[in-house]
Amino acid sequence: MTIKQLLDQKGREVYTISPNASVFEAIKQMSDRGIGALMVTEGERPIGIITERDYARKVILQGRSSKDTPVAEIMTRDFVYIRPEQTIEEAMAIMTEKRVRHLPVLVNERLEGIISIGDVVKSIIANQQFVIEQLTNYIHGDRS
């Protein structure tokens, strides 16, 4: 399965925040939406990503105030991304190697969506269940 196919199934909505917003606003938005990351954008252009992990490591552990710290100070600027034509397996490899839980999907620096490790695992499990069902049907002689 490709990333494009995954986005077609799950949707392409991406939540964003300004680099000038406070970290508190970012965390509140993540909490309200039940998500773990926001893309940081200037206009339509993605310039970074902020995650719950960034908050824990760069605000809480450093004794900073989330209300006084702008997103730009803690966001990840050199974020890892994936393209729609790449596969779920490639996404899993990237996420594992780079130790990230969210991958923005970009085409020519334009944000097409975002996938999480949960999306990837769910897709891989669904594919494996399909293969198991097909093999079971084959073994039992149901070749329809």
C-alpha positions in Angstrom: 0.0 0.0 0.0 1.2 3.5 -0.8 1.0 6.5 1.4 -1.4 8.1 -1.0 -3.7 5.1 -0.6 -3.4 5.4 3.2 -4.3 9.1 3.0 -7.3 8.3 0.8 -8.6 6.0 3.5 -7.8 8.0 6.6 -8.2 11.6 5.2 -5.8 14.4 4.5 -6.7 16.9 7.2 -3.6 18.4 8.8 -3.8 20.6 11.9 -1.3 23.5 11.9 -0.1 26.2 14.2 1.9 29.4 13.7 5.5 29.6 14.9 4.5 32.6 17.0 1.8 30.8 18.9 2.6 29.8 22.5 3.6 26.2 23.3 0.5 26.2 25.6 -1.7 26.9 22.6 -0.1 24.1 20.7 -0.5 21.6 23.5 -4.1 22.7 24.1 -4.9 22.2 20.4 -3.3 18.7 20.4 -5.3 17.8 23.5 -8.6 19.1 22.2 -8.1 17.2 18.9 -6.6 14.0 20.4 -3.4 14.2 18.3 0.3 14.1 19.2 1.7 16.6 16.7 1.0 19.8 14.8 2.7 21.1 11.6 4.1 24.5 12.1 3.4 26.7 9.1 4.0 30.2 7.7 1.1 30.8 5.4 0.8 27.5 3.6 4.5 26.5 3.8 5.5 23.9 6.4 8.5 25.1 8.4 8.5 22.6 11.3 6.7 20.2 13.5 5.9 20.3 17.2 5.1 17.1 19.1 4.2 16.1 22.6 7.8 14.8 22.9 9.2 18.3 22.0 7.0 19.7 24.8 8.2 17.1 27.4 11.9 17.4 26.5 12.2 21.1 25.7 9.7 22.8 28.0 8.9 20.6 31.0 12.4 19.2 31.5 14.0 22.5 31.0 11.7 24.3 33.5 10.3 26.7 30.8 6.8 28.1 30.8 4.5 26.8 28.0 2.6 30.1 28.1 5.7 32.2 27.6 7.6 30.0 25.1 6.8 30.4 21.4 6.4 27.3 19.2 9.3 28.5 17.1 11.7 28.0 20.0 11.0 24.3 20.5 9.7 23.0 17.1 11.7 20.6 15.0 12.8 22.5 11.9 14.6 19.7 10.0 11.6 17.4 10.1 11.5 14.0 8.3 8.8 13.6 5.7 7.5 11.1 3.1 6.1 11.3 -0.4 2.7 9.9 -1.4 4.1 7.4 -3.8 6.2 5.7 -1.1 5.0 2.6 0.6 3.8 1.9 4.1 6.8 -0.3 4.6 9.1 2.6 3.7 7.2 4.8 6.2 7.8 2.2 8.9 11.5 2.0 8.1 11.8 5.8 8.2 9.9 6.1 11.5 12.0 3.3 13.1 15.4 4.6 11.9 14.7 8.3 12.7 12.7 7.5 15.9 9.7 9.7 14.9 6.0 9.0 15.4 4.7 11.4 12.8 5.5 11.8 9.1 4.2 14.8 7.1 3.4 13.9 3.5 4.8 16.5 1.1 4.7 17.1 -2.6 6.9 20.0 -3.9 7.0 21.4 -0.3 3.2 21.4 -0.1 1.6 19.6 2.8 -0.7 16.7 1.5 -1.3 15.1 4.9 0.3 13.5 7.9 0.6 9.9 9.0 1.3 8.6 12.5 2.9 5.4 13.6 -0.6 4.2 14.6 -1.8 4.7 11.1 1.1 2.7 9.7 0.7 -0.2 12.2 -3.0 -0.3 11.6 -2.5 -0.6 7.9 0.2 -3.3 8.2 -2.1 -5.3 10.5 -5.0 -5.0 8.2 -2.9 -6.2 5.3 -1.6 -9.1 7.2 -5.2 -10.1 8.3 -6.2 -10.0 4.6 -3.3 -12.3 3.6 -4.1 -14.7 6.4 -7.8 -14.8 5.3 -6.8 -15.5 1.7 -4.4 -18.3 2.7 -7.0 -19.8 5.0 -9.6 -19.8 2.2 -7.1 -21.3 -0.1 -6.1 -24.1 2.3 -9.8 -24.9 2.9 -10.5 -25.0 -0.8 -12.6 -21.8 -1.1 -10.9 -20.3 -4.1 -13.5 -17.6 -4.9 
